[in-house]
């Protein structure tokens, strides 16, 4: 009894690109020293009201042009709006 010839294993499919969302970061408030959390290095202290400048964040903020649903005029059914 003979074995059939070996066939090479199929190559694995390429991994899809993973979109990395905002990262929760922590720091001390520069005004009162409270430990605060923010998104990508953008902070606002709930104790004293201090806020760092948006340009101090770890990555660029998205532009309005990057939001393709809004740019095309499609309604945002998931919008968080009052009334």
Biopython code that builds the backbone (N, CA, C, O; Angstrom):
import numpy as np
from Bio.PDB.StructureBuilder import StructureBuilder

atoms = [
    (1, "UNK", "N", (0.844, -1.166, 0.000)),
    (1, "UNK", "CA", (0.000, 0.000, 0.000)),
    (1, "UNK", "C", (0.897, 1.238, 0.000)),
    (1, "UNK", "O", (1.765, 1.378, 0.862)),
    (2, "UNK", "N", (0.692, 2.117, -0.946)),
    (2, "UNK", "CA", (1.517, 3.325, -1.050)),
    (2, "UNK", "C", (0.707, 4.547, -0.626)),
    (2, "UNK", "O", (-0.511, 4.603, -0.795)),
    (3, "UNK", "N", (1.414, 5.508, -0.077)),
    (3, "UNK", "CA", (0.769, 6.743, 0.371)),
    (3, "UNK", "C", (0.710, 7.738, -0.772)),
    (3, "UNK", "O", (1.618, 7.783, -1.602)),
    (4, "UNK", "N", (-0.361, 8.549, -0.826)),
    (4, "UNK", "CA", (-0.418, 9.577, -1.875)),
    (4, "UNK", "C", (0.672, 10.612, -1.650)),
    (4, "UNK", "O", (1.125, 10.786, -0.519)),
    (5, "UNK", "N", (1.100, 11.296, -2.689)),
    (5, "UNK", "CA", (2.151, 12.309, -2.532)),
    (5, "UNK", "C", (1.675, 13.438, -1.605)),
    (5, "UNK", "O", (0.513, 13.845, -1.635)),
    (6, "UNK", "N", (2.598, 13.919, -0.797)),
    (6, "UNK", "CA", (2.269, 14.997, 0.144)),
    (6, "UNK", "C", (1.994, 16.282, -0.603)),
    (6, "UNK", "O", (2.684, 16.622, -1.564)),
    (7, "UNK", "N", (0.974, 16.994, -0.147)),
    (7, "UNK", "CA", (0.643, 18.296, -0.742)),
    (7, "UNK", "C", (1.048, 19.387, 0.238)),
    (7, "UNK", "O", (0.916, 19.218, 1.451)),
    (8, "UNK", "N", (1.538, 20.498, -0.280)),
    (8, "UNK", "CA", (1.924, 21.586, 0.631)),
    (8, "UNK", "C", (0.688, 22.152, 1.332)),
    (8, "UNK", "O", (-0.397, 22.223, 0.756)),
    (9, "UNK", "N", (0.881, 22.544, 2.572)),
    (9, "UNK", "CA", (-0.217, 23.150, 3.333)),
    (9, "UNK", "C", (-0.571, 24.502, 2.730)),
    (9, "UNK", "O", (0.312, 25.242, 2.297)),
    (10, "UNK", "N", (-1.861, 24.824, 2.701)),
    (10, "UNK", "CA", (-2.238, 26.142, 2.156)),
    (10, "UNK", "C", (-1.683, 27.259, 3.030)),
    (10, "UNK", "O", (-1.554, 27.119, 4.246)),
    (11, "UNK", "N", (-1.363, 28.359, 2.385)),
    (11, "UNK", "CA", (-0.837, 29.505, 3.131)),
    (11, "UNK", "C", (-1.971, 30.143, 3.928)),
    (11, "UNK", "O", (-3.094, 30.243, 3.432)),
    (12, "UNK", "N", (-1.692, 30.573, 5.151)),
    (12, "UNK", "CA", (-2.753, 31.207, 5.941)),
    (12, "UNK", "C", (-3.168, 32.536, 5.323)),
    (12, "UNK", "O", (-2.369, 33.230, 4.695)),
    (13, "UNK", "N", (-4.430, 32.865, 5.519)),
    (13, "UNK", "CA", (-4.937, 34.142, 5.011)),
    (13, "UNK", "C", (-4.264, 35.277, 5.761)),
    (13, "UNK", "O", (-3.962, 35.142, 6.947)),
    (14, "UNK", "N", (-4.026, 36.391, 5.088)),
    (14, "UNK", "CA", (-3.394, 37.523, 5.783)),
    (14, "UNK", "C", (-4.310, 38.043, 6.878)),
    (14, "UNK", "O", (-5.534, 38.037, 6.745)),
    (15, "UNK", "N", (-3.696, 38.489, 7.957)),
    (15, "UNK", "CA", (-4.446, 39.037, 9.079)),
    (15, "UNK", "C", (-5.081, 40.358, 8.660)),
    (15, "UNK", "O", (-4.428, 41.180, 8.017)),
    (16, "UNK", "N", (-6.357, 40.572, 9.017)),
    (16, "UNK", "CA", (-6.969, 41.869, 8.694)),
    (16, "UNK", "C", (-6.336, 42.967, 9.533)),
    (16, "UNK", "O", (-5.881, 42.731, 10.652)),
    (17, "UNK", "N", (-6.316, 44.151, 8.984)),
    (17, "UNK", "CA", (-5.768, 45.293, 9.723)),
    (17, "UNK", "C", (-6.675, 45.583, 10.912)),
    (17, "UNK", "O", (-7.898, 45.621, 10.777)),
    (18, "UNK", "N", (-6.075, 45.784, 12.058)),
    (18, "UNK", "CA", (-6.834, 46.046, 13.270)),
    (18, "UNK", "C", (-6.850, 47.550, 13.508)),
    (18, "UNK", "O", (-5.807, 48.188, 13.651)),
    (19, "UNK", "N", (-8.051, 48.094, 13.546)),
    (19, "UNK", "CA", (-8.180, 49.517, 13.836)),
    (19, "UNK", "C", (-8.068, 49.707, 15.348)),
    (19, "UNK", "O", (-8.869, 49.169, 16.111)),
    (20, "UNK", "N", (-7.089, 50.458, 15.761)),
    (20, "UNK", "CA", (-6.880, 50.681, 17.182)),
    (20, "UNK", "C", (-7.655, 51.918, 17.588)),
    (20, "UNK", "O", (-7.466, 53.002, 17.035)),
    (21, "UNK", "N", (-8.520, 51.740, 18.552)),
    (21, "UNK", "CA", (-9.337, 52.841, 19.021)),
    (21, "UNK", "C", (-8.607, 53.679, 20.044)),
    (21, "UNK", "O", (-7.412, 53.493, 20.273)),
    (22, "UNK", "N", (-9.317, 54.592, 20.655)),
    (22, "UNK", "CA", (-8.691, 55.441, 21.661)),
    (22, "UNK", "C", (-8.193, 54.630, 22.846)),
    (22, "UNK", "O", (-8.783, 53.612, 23.207)),
    (23, "UNK", "N", (-7.107, 55.086, 23.446)),
    (23, "UNK", "CA", (-6.514, 54.410, 24.599)),
    (23, "UNK", "C", (-6.773, 55.249, 25.850)),
    (23, "UNK", "O", (-6.592, 56.467, 25.836)),
    (24, "UNK", "N", (-7.192, 54.596, 26.924)),
    (24, "UNK", "CA", (-7.387, 55.297, 28.191)),
    (24, "UNK", "C", (-6.023, 55.493, 28.833)),
    (24, "UNK", "O", (-5.275, 54.535, 29.027)),
    (25, "UNK", "N", (-5.706, 56.731, 29.160)),
    (25, "UNK", "CA", (-4.421, 57.074, 29.766)),
    (25, "UNK", "C", (-4.677, 57.762, 31.107)),
    (25, "UNK", "O", (-5.763, 58.288, 31.348)),
    (26, "UNK", "N", (-3.673, 57.752, 31.966)),
    (26, "UNK", "CA", (-3.797, 58.311, 33.314)),
    (26, "UNK", "C", (-2.670, 59.306, 33.570)),
    (26, "UNK", "O", (-1.559, 59.148, 33.063)),
    (27, "UNK", "N", (-2.968, 60.320, 34.353)),
    (27, "UNK", "CA", (-1.968, 61.325, 34.724)),
    (27, "UNK", "C", (-2.436, 62.029, 35.990)),
    (27, "UNK", "O", (-3.569, 61.850, 36.436)),
    (28, "UNK", "N", (-1.547, 62.830, 36.557)),
    (28, "UNK", "CA", (-1.926, 63.681, 37.678)),
    (28, "UNK", "C", (-2.330, 65.038, 37.132)),
    (28, "UNK", "O", (-1.706, 65.569, 36.214)),
    (29, "UNK", "N", (-3.378, 65.584, 37.710)),
    (29, "UNK", "CA", (-3.814, 66.924, 37.334)),
    (29, "UNK", "C", (-2.679, 67.902, 37.634)),
    (29, "UNK", "O", (-2.090, 67.847, 38.714)),
    (30, "UNK", "N", (-2.373, 68.770, 36.721)),
    (30, "UNK", "CA", (-1.278, 69.731, 36.897)),
    (30, "UNK", "C", (-1.628, 70.846, 37.863)),
    (30, "UNK", "O", (-0.754, 71.582, 38.322)),
    (31, "UNK", "N", (-2.923, 70.968, 38.171)),
    (31, "UNK", "CA", (-3.328, 72.050, 39.067)),
    (31, "UNK", "C", (-3.516, 71.568, 40.502)),
    (31, "UNK", "O", (-3.064, 72.232, 41.436)),
    (32, "UNK", "N", (-4.187, 70.403, 40.699)),
    (32, "UNK", "CA", (-4.468, 69.973, 42.072)),
    (32, "UNK", "C", (-3.876, 68.611, 42.430)),
    (32, "UNK", "O", (-3.954, 68.206, 43.590)),
    (33, "UNK", "N", (-3.287, 67.891, 41.471)),
    (33, "UNK", "CA", (-2.614, 66.637, 41.752)),
    (33, "UNK", "C", (-3.500, 65.402, 41.776)),
    (33, "UNK", "O", (-3.007, 64.308, 42.052)),
    (34, "UNK", "N", (-4.792, 65.538, 41.496)),
    (34, "UNK", "CA", (-5.705, 64.401, 41.472)),
    (34, "UNK", "C", (-5.352, 63.470, 40.319)),
    (34, "UNK", "O", (-5.010, 63.931, 39.230)),
    (35, "UNK", "N", (-5.435, 62.150, 40.554)),
    (35, "UNK", "CA", (-5.224, 61.185, 39.474)),
    (35, "UNK", "C", (-6.430, 61.236, 38.552)),
    (35, "UNK", "O", (-7.561, 61.031, 38.992)),
    (36, "UNK", "N", (-6.192, 61.512, 37.268)),
    (36, "UNK", "CA", (-7.283, 61.630, 36.301)),
    (36, "UNK", "C", (-7.031, 60.697, 35.127)),
    (36, "UNK", "O", (-5.889, 60.338, 34.838)),
    (37, "UNK", "N", (-8.098, 60.313, 34.459)),
    (37, "UNK", "CA", (-8.026, 59.469, 33.267)),
    (37, "UNK", "C", (-8.490, 60.293, 32.075)),
    (37, "UNK", "O", (-9.307, 61.204, 32.208)),
    (38, "UNK", "N", (-7.952, 59.954, 30.910)),
    (38, "UNK", "CA", (-8.349, 60.645, 29.690)),
    (38, "UNK", "C", (-8.208, 59.724, 28.503)),
    (38, "UNK", "O", (-7.834, 58.561, 28.653)),
    (39, "UNK", "N", (-8.502, 60.227, 27.340)),
    (39, "UNK", "CA", (-8.356, 59.471, 26.105)),
    (39, "UNK", "C", (-7.162, 60.002, 25.336)),
    (39, "UNK", "O", (-7.113, 61.179, 24.979)),
    (40, "UNK", "N", (-6.204, 59.131, 25.086)),
    (40, "UNK", "CA", (-5.025, 59.468, 24.287)),
    (40, "UNK", "C", (-4.306, 60.723, 24.781)),
    (40, "UNK", "O", (-3.865, 61.542, 23.975)),
    (41, "UNK", "N", (-4.186, 60.878, 26.098)),
    (41, "UNK", "CA", (-3.421, 61.992, 26.641)),
    (41, "UNK", "C", (-4.165, 63.303, 26.713)),
    (41, "UNK", "O", (-3.549, 64.345, 26.941)),
    (42, "UNK", "N", (-5.466, 63.285, 26.526)),
    (42, "UNK", "CA", (-6.277, 64.495, 26.667)),
    (42, "UNK", "C", (-7.052, 64.372, 27.975)),
    (42, "UNK", "O", (-7.812, 63.425, 28.174)),
    (43, "UNK", "N", (-6.846, 65.348, 28.865)),
    (43, "UNK", "CA", (-7.377, 65.228, 30.217)),
    (43, "UNK", "C", (-8.247, 66.411, 30.602)),
    (43, "UNK", "O", (-8.098, 67.519, 30.086)),
    (44, "UNK", "N", (-9.162, 66.140, 31.527)),
    (44, "UNK", "CA", (-9.995, 67.155, 32.146)),
    (44, "UNK", "C", (-10.217, 66.717, 33.589)),
    (44, "UNK", "O", (-10.679, 65.603, 33.838)),
    (45, "UNK", "N", (-9.895, 67.572, 34.523)),
    (45, "UNK", "CA", (-10.020, 67.233, 35.942)),
    (45, "UNK", "C", (-11.416, 67.601, 36.434)),
    (45, "UNK", "O", (-11.854, 68.744, 36.309)),
    (46, "UNK", "N", (-12.103, 66.610, 36.993)),
    (46, "UNK", "CA", (-13.436, 66.850, 37.531)),
    (46, "UNK", "C", (-13.425, 67.499, 38.894)),
    (46, "UNK", "O", (-14.472, 67.933, 39.375)),
    (47, "UNK", "N", (-12.267, 67.578, 39.534)),
    (47, "UNK", "CA", (-12.177, 68.174, 40.872)),
    (47, "UNK", "C", (-11.994, 69.686, 40.779)),
    (47, "UNK", "O", (-12.742, 70.442, 41.399)),
    (48, "UNK", "N", (-11.000, 70.129, 40.003)),
    (48, "UNK", "CA", (-10.698, 71.564, 39.957)),
    (48, "UNK", "C", (-11.044, 72.225, 38.615)),
    (48, "UNK", "O", (-11.041, 73.452, 38.514)),
    (49, "UNK", "N", (-11.342, 71.421, 37.586)),
    (49, "UNK", "CA", (-11.732, 71.993, 36.295)),
    (49, "UNK", "C", (-10.593, 72.213, 35.314)),
    (49, "UNK", "O", (-10.813, 72.735, 34.222)),
    (50, "UNK", "N", (-9.373, 71.822, 35.685)),
    (50, "UNK", "CA", (-8.235, 71.995, 34.778)),
    (50, "UNK", "C", (-8.408, 71.107, 33.548)),
    (50, "UNK", "O", (-8.886, 69.977, 33.650)),
    (51, "UNK", "N", (-8.014, 71.631, 32.380)),
    (51, "UNK", "CA", (-8.078, 70.894, 31.115)),
    (51, "UNK", "C", (-6.773, 71.136, 30.373)),
    (51, "UNK", "O", (-6.310, 72.274, 30.286)),
    (52, "UNK", "N", (-6.167, 70.058, 29.827)),
    (52, "UNK", "CA", (-4.955, 70.290, 29.031)),
    (52, "UNK", "C", (-5.353, 70.611, 27.590)),
    (52, "UNK", "O", (-6.469, 70.315, 27.163)),
    (53, "UNK", "N", (-4.446, 71.205, 26.863)),
    (53, "UNK", "CA", (-4.702, 71.603, 25.478)),
    (53, "UNK", "C", (-4.799, 70.370, 24.595)),
    (53, "UNK", "O", (-4.059, 69.404, 24.786)),
    (54, "UNK", "N", (-5.709, 70.401, 23.628)),
    (54, "UNK", "CA", (-5.931, 69.235, 22.769)),
    (54, "UNK", "C", (-4.685, 68.821, 22.000)),
    (54, "UNK", "O", (-4.556, 67.653, 21.634)),
    (55, "UNK", "N", (-3.774, 69.736, 21.747)),
    (55, "UNK", "CA", (-2.572, 69.402, 20.981)),
    (55, "UNK", "C", (-1.592, 68.543, 21.782)),
    (55, "UNK", "O", (-0.639, 68.014, 21.210)),
    (56, "UNK", "N", (-1.803, 68.395, 23.084)),
    (56, "UNK", "CA", (-0.930, 67.575, 23.914)),
    (56, "UNK", "C", (-1.280, 66.093, 23.844)),
    (56, "UNK", "O", (-0.609, 65.278, 24.478)),
    (57, "UNK", "N", (-2.304, 65.727, 23.096)),
    (57, "UNK", "CA", (-2.713, 64.332, 22.992)),
    (57, "UNK", "C", (-1.667, 63.477, 22.295)),
    (57, "UNK", "O", (-0.741, 63.994, 21.668)),
    (58, "UNK", "N", (-1.824, 62.163, 22.411)),
    (58, "UNK", "CA", (-0.857, 61.213, 21.856)),
    (58, "UNK", "C", (-1.011, 60.974, 20.368)),
    (58, "UNK", "O", (-0.075, 60.493, 19.729)),
    (59, "UNK", "N", (-2.149, 61.291, 19.802)),
    (59, "UNK", "CA", (-2.359, 61.141, 18.359)),
    (59, "UNK", "C", (-3.266, 62.255, 17.867)),
    (59, "UNK", "O", (-3.924, 62.927, 18.661)),
    (60, "UNK", "N", (-3.296, 62.446, 16.570)),
    (60, "UNK", "CA", (-4.108, 63.510, 15.992)),
    (60, "UNK", "C", (-5.587, 63.209, 16.173)),
    (60, "UNK", "O", (-6.002, 62.050, 16.156)),
    (61, "UNK", "N", (-6.365, 64.246, 16.343)),
    (61, "UNK", "CA", (-7.809, 64.096, 16.403)),
    (61, "UNK", "C", (-8.345, 63.867, 14.989)),
    (61, "UNK", "O", (-7.780, 64.396, 14.032)),
    (62, "UNK", "N", (-9.417, 63.095, 14.836)),
    (62, "UNK", "CA", (-9.970, 62.888, 13.501)),
    (62, "UNK", "C", (-10.543, 64.191, 12.944)),
    (62, "UNK", "O", (-10.997, 65.060, 13.688)),
    (63, "UNK", "N", (-10.509, 64.300, 11.634)),
    (63, "UNK", "CA", (-11.061, 65.475, 10.976)),
    (63, "UNK", "C", (-12.498, 65.198, 10.570)),
    (63, "UNK", "O", (-12.881, 64.038, 10.425)),
    (64, "UNK", "N", (-13.289, 66.224, 10.387)),
    (64, "UNK", "CA", (-14.678, 66.057, 9.955)),
    (64, "UNK", "C", (-14.729, 65.359, 8.598)),
    (64, "UNK", "O", (-15.652, 64.590, 8.334)),
    (65, "UNK", "N", (-13.751, 65.619, 7.744)),
    (65, "UNK", "CA", (-13.724, 65.009, 6.418)),
    (65, "UNK", "C", (-13.526, 63.495, 6.488)),
    (65, "UNK", "O", (-13.887, 62.779, 5.555)),
    (66, "UNK", "N", (-12.949, 63.002, 7.598)),
    (66, "UNK", "CA", (-12.713, 61.573, 7.752)),
    (66, "UNK", "C", (-13.984, 60.809, 8.108)),
    (66, "UNK", "O", (-14.014, 59.585, 7.976)),
    (67, "UNK", "N", (-15.024, 61.490, 8.552)),
    (67, "UNK", "CA", (-16.283, 60.849, 8.917)),
    (67, "UNK", "C", (-17.125, 60.732, 7.655)),
    (67, "UNK", "O", (-17.908, 61.629, 7.339)),
    (68, "UNK", "N", (-16.965, 59.633, 6.940)),
    (68, "UNK", "CA", (-17.596, 59.487, 5.625)),
    (68, "UNK", "C", (-19.112, 59.480, 5.689)),
    (68, "UNK", "O", (-19.755, 59.962, 4.758)),
    (69, "UNK", "N", (-19.704, 58.958, 6.739)),
    (69, "UNK", "CA", (-21.161, 58.960, 6.845)),
    (69, "UNK", "C", (-21.726, 60.359, 6.922)),
    (69, "UNK", "O", (-22.720, 60.668, 6.265)),
    (70, "UNK", "N", (-21.111, 61.196, 7.708)),
    (70, "UNK", "CA", (-21.561, 62.578, 7.836)),
    (70, "UNK", "C", (-21.245, 63.377, 6.576)),
    (70, "UNK", "O", (-22.050, 64.203, 6.146)),
    (71, "UNK", "N", (-20.089, 63.137, 5.988)),
    (71, "UNK", "CA", (-19.704, 63.892, 4.797)),
    (71, "UNK", "C", (-20.662, 63.623, 3.647)),
    (71, "UNK", "O", (-20.888, 64.495, 2.808)),
    (72, "UNK", "N", (-21.232, 62.409, 3.602)),
    (72, "UNK", "CA", (-22.153, 62.055, 2.530)),
    (72, "UNK", "C", (-23.570, 62.527, 2.831)),
    (72, "UNK", "O", (-24.464, 62.366, 2.001)),
    (73, "UNK", "N", (-23.783, 63.106, 4.007)),
    (73, "UNK", "CA", (-25.095, 63.606, 4.351)),
    (73, "UNK", "C", (-26.040, 62.546, 4.883)),
    (73, "UNK", "O", (-27.244, 62.784, 4.978)),
    (74, "UNK", "N", (-25.515, 61.379, 5.232)),
    (74, "UNK", "CA", (-26.356, 60.320, 5.768)),
    (74, "UNK", "C", (-26.718, 60.649, 7.213)),
    (74, "UNK", "O", (-25.874, 61.154, 7.953)),
    (75, "UNK", "N", (-27.965, 60.372, 7.633)),
    (75, "UNK", "CA", (-28.329, 60.660, 9.019)),
    (75, "UNK", "C", (-27.616, 59.721, 9.975)),
    (75, "UNK", "O", (-27.361, 58.561, 9.650)),
    (76, "UNK", "N", (-27.300, 60.227, 11.143)),
    (76, "UNK", "CA", (-26.640, 59.410, 12.175)),
    (76, "UNK", "C", (-27.711, 58.964, 13.156)),
    (76, "UNK", "O", (-28.078, 59.712, 14.063)),
    (77, "UNK", "N", (-28.212, 57.748, 12.978)),
    (77, "UNK", "CA", (-29.285, 57.237, 13.825)),
    (77, "UNK", "C", (-28.810, 56.909, 15.225)),
    (77, "UNK", "O", (-29.630, 56.721, 16.124)),
    (78, "UNK", "N", (-27.516, 56.835, 15.431)),
    (78, "UNK", "CA", (-26.967, 56.517, 16.745)),
    (78, "UNK", "C", (-26.526, 57.769, 17.490)),
    (78, "UNK", "O", (-25.856, 57.673, 18.519)),
    (79, "UNK", "N", (-26.892, 58.931, 16.985)),
    (79, "UNK", "CA", (-26.447, 60.177, 17.609)),
    (79, "UNK", "C", (-27.045, 60.297, 19.007)),
    (79, "UNK", "O", (-28.181, 59.886, 19.245)),
    (80, "UNK", "N", (-26.283, 60.854, 19.909)),
    (80, "UNK", "CA", (-26.728, 61.069, 21.272)),
    (80, "UNK", "C", (-27.206, 62.507, 21.374)),
    (80, "UNK", "O", (-26.437, 63.413, 21.695)),
    (81, "UNK", "N", (-28.471, 62.699, 21.099)),
    (81, "UNK", "CA", (-29.032, 64.050, 21.089)),
    (81, "UNK", "C", (-30.197, 64.137, 22.058)),
    (81, "UNK", "O", (-30.921, 63.166, 22.275)),
    (82, "UNK", "N", (-30.361, 65.299, 22.626)),
    (82, "UNK", "CA", (-31.488, 65.512, 23.527)),
    (82, "UNK", "C", (-32.712, 65.903, 22.714)),
    (82, "UNK", "O", (-32.612, 66.589, 21.696)),
    (83, "UNK", "N", (-33.854, 65.459, 23.178)),
    (83, "UNK", "CA", (-35.132, 65.866, 22.608)),
    (83, "UNK", "C", (-35.409, 65.291, 21.318)),
    (83, "UNK", "O", (-36.459, 65.560, 20.735)),
]
sb = StructureBuilder()
sb.init_structure("model")
sb.init_model(0)
sb.init_chain("A")
sb.init_seg("    ")
for serial, (resi, resn, name, xyz) in enumerate(atoms, 1):
    if name == "N":
        sb.init_residue(resn, " ", resi, " ")
    sb.init_atom(name, np.array(xyz, "f"), 0.0, 1.0, " ", f" {name:<3s}", serial, name[0])
structure = sb.get_structure()
